[in-house]
Amino acid sequence: MNIILVNRKIHFRKYCIATRITLQSVLELLAEGLSFEESIRDYYPDLQVENICGCVRYA
């Protein structure tokens, strides 16, 4: 779970992945029905599948 960060200087203290992408953003894509691969390819190419799995486990 060390990929999940909270930093008051990044995204107003929202939970973020180490890549500065908010958990909320990732989870919203999944809620819309996008696969992990689609989320990475179409929205966040810096993400890895492990990052998304970490978001889901944390949520």
Contact map, one row per residue, 1 for C-alpha under 8 A:
11110000000000000000000000000000000000000000000000000100010
11111000000000000000000000000000000000000000000000000000000
11111000000000001100000000000000000000000000000000100100000
11111100000000111100000000000000000000000000000000000110000
01111110000000111100000000000000000000000000000000000000000
00011111010011110000000000000000000000000000000000000000000
00001111111111100000000000000000000000000000000000000000000
00000111111111000000000000000000000000000000000000000000000
00000011111110000000000000000000000000000000000000000000000
00000111111111000001000000000000000000000000000000000000000
00000011111111010001010000000000000000000000000000000000000
00000011111111000000000000000000000000000000000000000000000
00000111111111100000000000000000000000000000000000000000000
00000111011111110000011000000000000000000000000000000000000
00011110000011111000011100000000000000000000000000000000000
00011100001001111111111000000000000000000000000000000000000
00111000000000111111111000000000000000000000000000100010000
00111000000000011111100000000000000000000000000000000000000
00000000000000011111100000000000000000000000011000000000000
00000000011000011111110000000000000000000000000000000000000
00000000000000011111111011000000000000000000000000000000000
00000000001001111001111111000000000000000000000000000000000
00000000000001111000111111100000000000000000000000000010000
00000000000000100000011111110000000000000000000000000000000
00000000000000000000111111111000000000000000000000000000000
00000000000000000000111111111100000000100000000000010010000
00000000000000000000001111111110000000000000000000000011000
00000000000000000000000111111111000000000000000000000000000
00000000000000000000000011111111110000100000000000000000000
00000000000000000000000001111111111100100000000000000000000
00000000000000000000000000111111110000000000000000000000000
00000000000000000000000000011111110000000000000000000000000
00000000000000000000000000001111111000000000000000000000000
00000000000000000000000000001111111111100000000000000000000
00000000000000000000000000000100111111100000000000000000000
00000000000000000000000000000100011111110000000010010000000
00000000000000000000000000000000011111111000000010000000000
00000000000000000000000000000000011111111110000000000000000
00000000000000000000000001001100011111111111000000000000000
00000000000000000000000000000000000111111111111110000000000
00000000000000000000000000000000000011111111100000000000000
00000000000000000000000000000000000001111111100000000000000
00000000000000000000000000000000000001111111100000000000000
00000000000000000000000000000000000000111111111000000000000
00000000000000000000000000000000000000011111111100000000000
00000000000000000010000000000000000000010001111100000000000
00000000000000000010000000000000000000010001111110110000000
00000000000000000000000000000000000000010000111111110000000
00000000000000000000000000000000000110010000001111111000000
00000000000000000000000000000000000000000000000111111100000
00100000000000001000000000000000000000000000001111111110000
00000000000000000000000001000000000100000000001111111111000
00000000000000000000000000000000000000000000000011111111100
10110000000000000000000000000000000000000000000001111111110
00010000000000001000001001100000000000000000000000111111111
00000000000000000000000000100000000000000000000000011111111
00000000000000000000000000000000000000000000000000001111111
10000000000000000000000000000000000000000000000000000111111
00000000000000000000000000000000000000000000000000000011111
